[in-house]
């Protein structure tokens, strides 16, 4: 196999795996709070304690994956165009 064919095959495999992941689990952990739903703070002694609720995910700890967001947007545009 040529290197270009191998690169295309690897790219196609990664794309299919990501599409499967987006279909199976459309939500991933929030990047800011790492899925906790709130910020972690340290007190004066250095111990961890619960901080404020995460504003990015609205304290759910989840975010929609980019691939699922693109799929939802394309589906919405298609539905709006066929009516």
C-alpha positions as CSV (number, residue, x, y, z in Angstrom):
1,X,0.0,0.0,0.0
2,X,1.1,3.5,-0.7
3,X,1.5,6.0,2.2
4,X,-1.4,8.1,0.9
5,X,-3.8,5.2,0.8
6,X,-2.7,4.2,4.3
7,X,-3.3,7.7,5.6
8,X,-6.7,7.9,4.0
9,X,-7.6,4.5,5.5
10,X,-6.5,5.7,9.0
11,X,-8.4,8.9,8.7
12,X,-11.5,7.1,7.6
13,X,-11.2,4.7,10.6
14,X,-10.8,7.6,13.0
15,X,-13.8,9.4,11.5
16,X,-16.0,6.3,11.8
17,X,-14.9,5.7,15.4
18,X,-15.7,9.3,16.3
19,X,-19.1,9.1,14.5
20,X,-19.9,5.9,16.5
21,X,-18.9,7.6,19.7
22,X,-21.1,10.6,19.0
23,X,-24.0,8.3,18.3
24,X,-23.5,6.2,21.3
25,X,-22.6,8.9,23.8
26,X,-23.6,12.4,22.5
27,X,-22.5,14.1,25.7
28,X,-19.0,14.2,27.1
29,X,-17.6,15.7,30.4
30,X,-17.4,19.5,30.6
31,X,-13.9,20.7,29.9
32,X,-13.9,23.5,32.5
33,X,-15.1,21.5,35.6
34,X,-14.0,18.1,34.3
35,X,-17.5,16.6,34.7
36,X,-18.0,17.6,38.4
37,X,-20.5,20.3,37.7
38,X,-18.6,22.8,40.0
39,X,-15.2,24.3,40.4
40,X,-12.8,22.8,42.8
41,X,-11.2,25.2,45.2
42,X,-8.5,25.0,47.9
43,X,-9.0,26.3,51.5
44,X,-6.3,28.0,53.4
45,X,-4.8,24.7,54.5
46,X,-4.7,23.4,50.9
47,X,-7.6,20.9,51.2
48,X,-9.9,20.6,48.3
49,X,-13.5,21.9,48.7
50,X,-16.5,22.5,46.5
51,X,-16.6,25.9,44.7
52,X,-19.2,27.6,42.7
53,X,-21.4,25.9,40.1
54,X,-19.9,25.7,36.7
55,X,-21.4,28.4,34.4
56,X,-20.3,26.7,31.2
57,X,-22.3,23.5,31.7
58,X,-24.9,25.0,34.1
59,X,-23.8,22.5,36.8
60,X,-24.6,19.4,34.8
61,X,-21.0,18.4,34.2
62,X,-21.8,17.4,30.6
63,X,-21.3,19.1,27.3
64,X,-22.5,18.1,23.8
65,X,-19.7,16.7,21.6
66,X,-18.7,18.7,18.5
67,X,-19.6,15.9,16.1
68,X,-23.1,15.5,17.6
69,X,-23.6,19.3,17.5
70,X,-22.7,19.3,13.8
71,X,-25.1,16.4,13.2
72,X,-27.9,18.1,15.1
73,X,-27.4,21.4,13.2
74,X,-27.4,19.6,9.8
75,X,-30.5,17.7,10.7
76,X,-32.3,20.9,11.8
77,X,-31.3,22.7,8.5
78,X,-32.5,19.7,6.5
79,X,-35.8,19.6,8.3
80,X,-36.3,23.4,8.0
81,X,-35.6,23.2,4.2
82,X,-38.1,20.4,3.5
83,X,-41.1,22.1,4.9
